[in-house]
């Protein structure tokens, strides 16, 4: 702290005051700054700014200077014929004000800076706190910084500790949030508006919701050291009547999915709805992939893909889209592909077809340019036109005794039965009906035969290579020869395994002697019936035939 002890005899004269008749000096008690005026001839005038500059140059810059007094001094100097002395400033000590909040949780200080006088000390601040009974939460670093700065405005220098209530049981969702549906980017950064992200769905056993235990509250304390009470958290149970969930066997605070479906978070719990419902499937929804069942009240637009692990129900029409279900598929409207066949009687390309694939049964109103595959039965209420139908059970087109139920063009494959009101048409559209062999086994056999042919080709090439090396020793590096021999041995093993698989499949594909094709009304010229390995081409229109396999082939 700088203290001015200048005596009247030691007052510094400055060039600024020369010729003005003014002299600056402290009062005898060193508290006040006085200006003494002695009239002079040809007095040099000065303004308030110059006077303040002179005050600073004389070493009195830290004192409080009254602006009103300076103006009065300059006015009197301009008109007074006699000398006078006027007080224009004074020493002022710093002031300290302490304010406590009503709840006794905080204390703040305001320090008005000193003007040439005594500054506030840390001890004074601490004494002020002590007088108010403050014993807790004192912020010594803030106090020290304020004292060093010499001023402060409502600076908090003491803070109580508020009580922390205990938390009630929390219910933490473990289900990923439904992402904002955005077009997925392909490898070339092209936006695919059909792929907007999956529906959030869960499978059996997936963790859904965790319940935490309540926590104990922590008491607080105010500035006076008084403890502030708190409360402990409440142990909350899971909500009642939750559906589609179960408690984990090893962790009673964890809910898991008891079924596949759509998770819905509710207060203190979660439900799993086995069915996800929506109005339609188009570019606004994107393709759908769901663990559980789907109910679509409207249409499935062209080019869309819908996949569910269980059942799919569509209230409208499926247009050149792909629908795949682990369970049953029910289409209240029809299934229709797009495009035109390159030749009359031929089916359109598979890319232009509507495609249905079910692990259970498929039921539709009609099918045109469609590829339908089901492990169970396929039921078409009215018409199957230029479609490829493959069933592990029966294909039923039309109701018995009804007028509608035509199979026109395409191919139908069923393990046991194809029933229709009419097969073919007056125009002789080629229509193929196959029964007696499980189509799924047939496809597996075809794949095994393709792999068998490829392995045989590889083995033949290796046999030729090794025979050549045997006749021409040294024609191949020893390491490469060893590798070729190992591949040859592995290829022989794979060939033997595929041959065994082929025999097993052929044994399972024994012809179902009860397989038949039932036609209630007409089987037209051009229809082709296959039962097992036997084939019959219908060469004339037939009425109400039932085709079965006899000793001489297909009979009706």
LINRA-V364606 format. One record per residue. N is the residue number from 1. SS is DSSP state (2 for helix, 1 for strand, 0 for the rest). OMEGA is omega in whole degrees, -180 to 180 (NA if undefined). Layout:
BEGIN
n = <N N>
ss = <SS SS>
omega = <OMEGA OMEGA>
END
This chain:
BEGIN
n = <1 2 3 4 5 6 7 8 9 10 11 12 13 14 15 16 17 18 19 20 21 22 23 24 25 26 27 28 29 30 31 32 33 34 35 36 37 38 39 40 41 42 43 44 45 46 47 48 49 50 51 52 53 54 55 56 57 58 59 60 61 62 63 64 65 66 67 68 69 70 71 72 73 74 75 76 77 78 79 80 81 82 83 84 85 86 87 88 89 90 91 92 93 94 95 96 97 98 99 100 101 102 103 104 105 106 107 108 109 110 111 112 113 114 115 116 117 118 119 120 121 122 123 124 125 126 127 128 129 130 131 132 133 134 135 136 137 138 139 140 141 142 143 144 145 146 147 148 149 150 151 152 153 154 155 156 157 158 159 160 161 162 163 164 165 166 167 168 169 170 171 172 173 174 175 176 177 178 179 180 181 182 183 184 185 186 187 188 189 190 191 192 193 194 195 196 197 198 199 200 201 202 203 204 205 206 207 208 209 210 211 212 213 214 215 216 217 218 219 220 221 222 223 224 225 226 227 228 229 230 231 232 233 234 235 236 237 238 239 240 241 242 243 244 245 246 247 248 249 250 251 252 253 254 255 256 257 258 259 260 261 262 263 264 265 266 267 268 269 270 271 272 273 274 275 276 277 278 279 280 281 282 283 284 285 286 287 288 289 290 291 292 293 294 295 296 297 298 299 300 301 302 303 304 305 306 307 308 309 310 311 312 313 314 315 316 317 318 319 320 321 322 323 324 325 326 327 328 329 330 331 332 333 334 335 336 337 338 339 340 341 342 343 344 345 346 347 348 349 350 351 352 353 354 355 356 357 358 359 360 361 362 363 364 365 366 367 368 369 370 371 372 373 374 375 376 377 378 379 380 381 382 383 384 385 386 387 388 389 390 391 392 393 394 395 396 397 398 399 400 401 402 403 404 405 406 407 408 409 410 411 412 413 414 415 416 417 418 419 420 421 422 423 424 425 426 427 428 429 430 431 432 433 434 435 436 437 438 439 440 441 442 443 444 445 446 447 448 449 450 451 452 453 454 455 456 457 458 459 460 461 462 463 464 465 466 467 468 469 470 471 472 473 474 475 476 477 478 479 480 481 482 483 484 485 486 487 488 489 490 491 492 493 494 495 496 497 498 499 500 501 502 503 504 505 506 507 508 509 510 511 512 513 514 515 516 517 518 519 520 521 522 523 524 525 526 527 528 529 530 531 532 533 534 535 536 537 538 539 540 541 542 543 544 545 546 547 548 549 550 551 552 553 554 555 556>
ss = <0 0 0 0 0 0 0 2 2 2 0 0 0 0 2 2 2 0 0 0 0 1 1 1 1 1 0 0 0 0 0 1 1 1 1 1 1 0 0 0 0 0 0 0 0 0 0 2 2 2 2 2 2 2 2 2 2 0 0 0 0 0 0 1 1 0 2 2 2 2 2 2 2 2 2 2 2 2 2 0 0 0 0 1 1 1 1 1 1 1 0 1 0 0 1 1 1 1 1 1 0 0 0 0 0 1 1 1 1 1 1 1 0 0 1 1 0 0 0 0 0 2 2 2 2 2 2 2 2 2 2 0 0 0 0 0 0 1 0 2 2 2 2 2 2 2 2 2 2 0 0 1 1 1 1 1 1 1 1 0 1 0 0 1 0 0 0 0 0 0 1 1 1 0 0 0 0 0 0 0 0 0 0 1 1 0 0 0 0 0 1 1 0 0 0 0 0 0 0 0 0 1 0 0 0 0 1 1 1 1 1 0 0 0 0 0 0 1 0 1 1 0 0 0 0 0 1 1 0 0 0 0 0 0 0 0 0 0 0 0 0 0 0 0 1 1 1 0 0 0 0 0 0 1 1 1 1 0 0 0 1 1 1 1 1 1 0 0 1 1 1 1 1 0 1 1 1 1 0 0 1 0 0 0 0 0 0 1 1 1 0 0 1 1 1 1 0 0 0 1 0 0 0 0 1 1 1 1 0 0 0 1 1 1 0 0 0 1 1 0 0 1 1 1 1 0 0 0 1 1 1 0 0 0 1 1 0 0 0 0 0 0 0 0 0 0 0 0 0 2 2 2 0 1 1 1 1 1 0 0 0 1 1 1 1 1 1 1 0 1 1 1 1 1 0 0 0 1 1 1 1 1 1 1 1 1 1 1 1 1 1 0 0 1 1 1 1 0 0 0 0 0 0 0 0 1 1 1 1 1 1 1 1 1 0 0 1 1 1 1 1 1 1 0 0 0 0 0 0 0 1 1 1 1 1 0 0 0 2 2 2 2 2 2 2 2 2 2 2 2 2 2 2 2 2 2 2 2 2 2 2 2 2 2 2 2 2 2 2 2 2 0 0 0 0 0 0 2 2 2 2 2 2 2 2 2 2 2 2 2 2 2 2 2 2 2 2 2 2 2 2 2 2 2 2 2 2 2 0 0 0 0 0 0 0 1 1 1 1 1 1 1 1 0 0 0 1 1 1 1 1 0 0 1 1 1 1 0 0 0 0 1 1 0 0 1 1 1 1 1 0 0 1 1 1 0>
omega = <179 179 180 179 -177 177 180 -179 -174 -178 -178 174 179 179 -177 -176 -180 177 -180 -178 -177 176 180 179 176 175 -179 180 176 -176 -172 175 -177 174 -180 -179 175 -177 178 177 -178 -179 177 -179 174 -178 -175 -180 179 180 177 178 179 178 179 -179 180 178 -179 -174 -178 -178 173 -178 180 179 179 -179 179 -180 177 180 -177 178 -179 179 -176 -173 -173 177 -178 180 177 176 -177 177 -177 -179 -179 171 174 176 174 179 -178 175 -179 -179 178 177 -178 -179 179 -180 177 177 -178 178 170 180 171 -173 177 174 -179 -177 -174 178 176 179 177 -179 179 178 -180 178 178 177 -179 -179 180 178 -179 -179 -177 171 -178 -178 -173 180 179 178 -178 -179 180 -180 179 178 178 180 178 178 178 -180 179 -179 176 -175 177 178 -178 177 178 179 175 179 171 175 178 180 -171 180 175 -179 178 -179 176 -179 174 -176 -180 176 178 -179 177 -178 179 177 175 -179 177 -175 175 -180 -177 -179 -176 168 175 178 -176 178 178 177 179 176 -175 -171 177 177 178 177 178 -180 179 179 179 -180 176 178 179 -176 -178 179 -180 -180 -179 -175 179 180 176 178 -178 178 -176 178 170 179 176 172 173 -176 176 -177 175 174 176 -176 -177 -175 -177 179 -178 174 178 -179 176 178 171 179 -174 -178 178 179 176 178 178 178 179 174 174 178 -177 -177 174 -174 175 -172 -175 173 178 -178 -180 179 -173 177 -177 172 -170 175 -175 -179 179 172 -179 -174 -179 -174 168 -171 -179 175 -178 178 -180 -178 176 -180 180 -172 173 176 180 -179 -178 -175 172 -177 174 179 179 -180 -177 -178 174 179 -177 173 176 178 -178 176 -178 175 -174 175 -178 178 -179 179 -179 179 177 180 178 178 177 178 -176 180 -179 -179 163 -174 176 177 -176 173 178 -178 175 177 180 177 176 179 177 -175 -176 173 -175 179 -179 174 177 -177 170 -180 177 -170 -172 -167 169 -176 176 -178 178 -177 -178 -175 173 178 -178 172 -177 -179 -177 179 180 -179 -179 179 -178 180 -175 167 -177 179 177 -177 177 178 179 -178 -172 -171 165 179 178 175 -180 173 -179 -179 178 -178 179 179 180 -178 -175 178 180 175 173 -179 179 -178 180 178 179 179 179 180 178 179 179 180 177 178 180 179 180 179 179 178 178 -179 179 179 179 179 179 -179 -178 177 179 -180 180 179 -178 -179 179 -179 180 177 -176 180 179 178 179 179 179 -179 178 178 179 180 179 -178 177 179 180 180 178 180 179 178 177 178 178 -179 180 179 180 178 180 -176 175 -174 175 -175 -179 -177 -178 175 -178 177 -176 -174 -172 167 -170 175 179 177 -180 -178 177 173 -173 -180 -179 -177 176 175 179 -175 175 -179 -179 -179 176 179 168 -175 177 -179 177 -178 -179 -178 -177 179 178 NA>
END
